[in-house]
Amino acid sequence: MIGYLPEGEDGRGTEGPIAQSLALRLVRECLLREPSRAWYAEELASVLRTSKPTVYRHLNKLKALDLLEEVGGAADAKGRKGYRLRYGNLARAWDFTEANAHNALKRYRESVDHLQSLIDAAVKSAAVPAPAPRATSKEKR
């Protein structure tokens, strides 16, 4: 998952320190194993044998990529938030991420084009030659 999982030497992360990384374990052992399941931070911390703050750091990275969605705590008597792959499907979650990235880049392009038109207009107005200075009374003599 581009931008989240570190890439191994072979690009797959199937062995060595990458395979043991918490990032890969979170995705492989939890989110991909049961993609439509809502996972609570406490459960993830227990399964991954790490702290809740560490789990939240990884969850926030995946949320920032729009790959995770929060599942409200209505079904949970404790009011906790659960997290799962968006739409319960990695391919559909990635489609959502791609669409958001495309829209953001389109908006950036529109902003850049607008700024460039303002710059061009300012340069054009500055390029208009100023009227020639009038001769002073001393120069007339």
C-alpha positions as CSV (number, residue, x, y, z in Angstrom):
1,M,0.0,0.0,0.0
2,I,1.9,2.9,-1.4
3,G,2.8,5.6,1.1
4,Y,2.2,3.3,4.1
5,L,4.1,0.0,3.8
6,P,7.8,0.1,3.6
7,E,9.1,-1.6,0.5
8,G,11.4,-4.6,0.9
9,E,14.5,-5.3,-1.2
10,D,12.3,-7.4,-3.5
11,G,9.4,-5.0,-3.2
12,R,7.2,-7.6,-1.5
13,G,8.2,-7.6,2.2
14,T,7.8,-11.4,2.5
15,E,10.9,-11.9,4.7
16,G,13.3,-10.1,6.9
17,P,12.6,-7.0,9.0
18,I,9.9,-5.7,6.6
19,A,7.8,-8.8,7.1
20,Q,8.0,-8.4,10.8
21,S,7.1,-4.7,10.7
22,L,4.0,-3.6,12.6
23,A,2.7,-1.8,9.5
24,L,2.7,-5.0,7.4
25,R,1.4,-7.2,10.2
26,L,-1.5,-4.8,10.8
27,V,-2.5,-4.9,7.2
28,R,-1.8,-8.6,6.5
29,E,-2.8,-10.2,9.8
30,C,-5.9,-8.1,10.5
31,L,-7.2,-5.8,7.8
32,L,-6.7,-8.2,4.8
33,R,-7.6,-11.3,6.8
34,E,-11.0,-10.0,7.7
35,P,-11.5,-6.9,5.5
36,S,-15.2,-6.2,6.4
37,R,-14.7,-6.6,10.1
38,A,-14.6,-3.6,12.3
39,W,-11.4,-3.7,14.4
40,Y,-11.2,-1.8,17.7
41,A,-7.8,-0.3,18.8
42,E,-7.8,-2.5,21.9
43,E,-8.2,-5.7,19.8
44,L,-5.5,-4.6,17.3
45,A,-3.1,-3.8,20.2
46,S,-3.7,-7.2,21.6
47,V,-3.3,-9.1,18.3
48,L,-0.2,-7.2,17.3
49,R,1.3,-7.1,20.8
50,T,1.8,-3.4,20.9
51,S,0.5,-0.3,22.6
52,K,-2.8,1.5,21.7
53,P,-0.9,4.8,20.8
54,T,1.2,2.8,18.3
55,V,-1.9,1.3,16.8
56,Y,-3.6,4.7,16.6
57,R,-0.5,6.1,14.8
58,H,-0.8,3.4,12.2
59,L,-4.6,3.7,11.9
60,N,-4.3,7.4,11.4
61,K,-1.8,6.9,8.6
62,L,-4.2,4.5,6.8
63,K,-7.1,6.9,7.4
64,A,-5.1,9.7,5.9
65,L,-4.7,7.6,2.8
66,D,-8.5,7.1,2.8
67,L,-8.0,3.3,3.0
68,L,-9.8,2.9,6.3
69,E,-13.2,3.9,7.4
70,E,-14.5,4.4,10.9
71,V,-17.4,2.3,12.0
72,G,-19.4,4.2,14.6
73,G,-19.8,2.9,18.1
74,A,-23.6,2.5,17.9
75,A,-23.4,-1.3,17.8
76,D,-20.8,-1.2,20.5
77,A,-22.2,-0.7,24.0
78,K,-19.0,1.2,25.0
79,G,-19.3,3.7,22.1
80,R,-15.9,2.8,20.7
81,K,-14.9,3.4,17.1
82,G,-14.1,0.5,14.9
83,Y,-11.9,0.6,11.9
84,R,-12.0,-1.5,8.7
85,L,-10.9,-1.3,5.1
86,R,-13.1,1.1,3.3
87,Y,-16.0,-0.8,1.7
88,G,-14.6,-4.0,3.3
89,N,-12.5,-4.4,0.1
90,L,-8.9,-3.3,-0.6
91,A,-9.4,-2.7,-4.4
92,R,-12.5,-0.6,-3.8
93,A,-10.7,1.3,-1.0
94,W,-7.8,2.0,-3.4
95,D,-10.2,3.2,-6.1
96,F,-11.6,5.7,-3.6
97,T,-8.1,6.9,-2.7
98,E,-7.2,7.2,-6.4
99,A,-10.3,9.2,-7.1
100,N,-9.6,11.6,-4.2
101,A,-6.0,12.0,-5.3
102,H,-7.1,12.7,-8.9
103,N,-9.7,15.3,-7.7
104,A,-7.1,17.0,-5.4
105,L,-4.6,17.2,-8.3
106,K,-7.3,18.7,-10.6
107,R,-8.1,21.4,-8.0
108,Y,-4.4,22.2,-7.6
109,R,-4.1,22.5,-11.4
110,E,-7.0,24.9,-11.4
111,S,-5.4,27.0,-8.7
112,V,-2.0,27.0,-10.5
113,D,-3.7,28.1,-13.7
114,H,-5.6,30.9,-12.0
115,L,-2.4,32.1,-10.3
116,Q,-0.6,32.0,-13.6
117,S,-3.3,34.1,-15.3
118,L,-3.0,36.7,-12.5
119,I,0.8,36.8,-12.9
120,D,0.5,37.1,-16.7
121,A,-2.0,40.0,-16.3
122,A,0.2,41.8,-13.8
123,V,3.3,41.3,-16.1
124,K,1.3,42.6,-19.1
125,S,0.1,45.7,-17.2
126,A,3.6,46.4,-16.0
127,A,4.9,46.0,-19.6
128,V,2.8,48.9,-20.9
129,P,5.3,51.7,-21.5
130,A,4.9,54.5,-19.2
131,P,4.3,57.9,-20.7
132,A,7.4,59.9,-21.6
133,P,8.3,62.4,-18.9
134,R,7.5,66.0,-19.7
135,A,10.4,68.3,-20.4
136,T,11.1,70.6,-17.5
137,S,11.2,74.4,-17.9
138,K,15.1,74.2,-17.8
139,E,15.2,71.7,-20.6
140,K,13.0,73.9,-22.8
141,R,15.6,76.7,-22.9
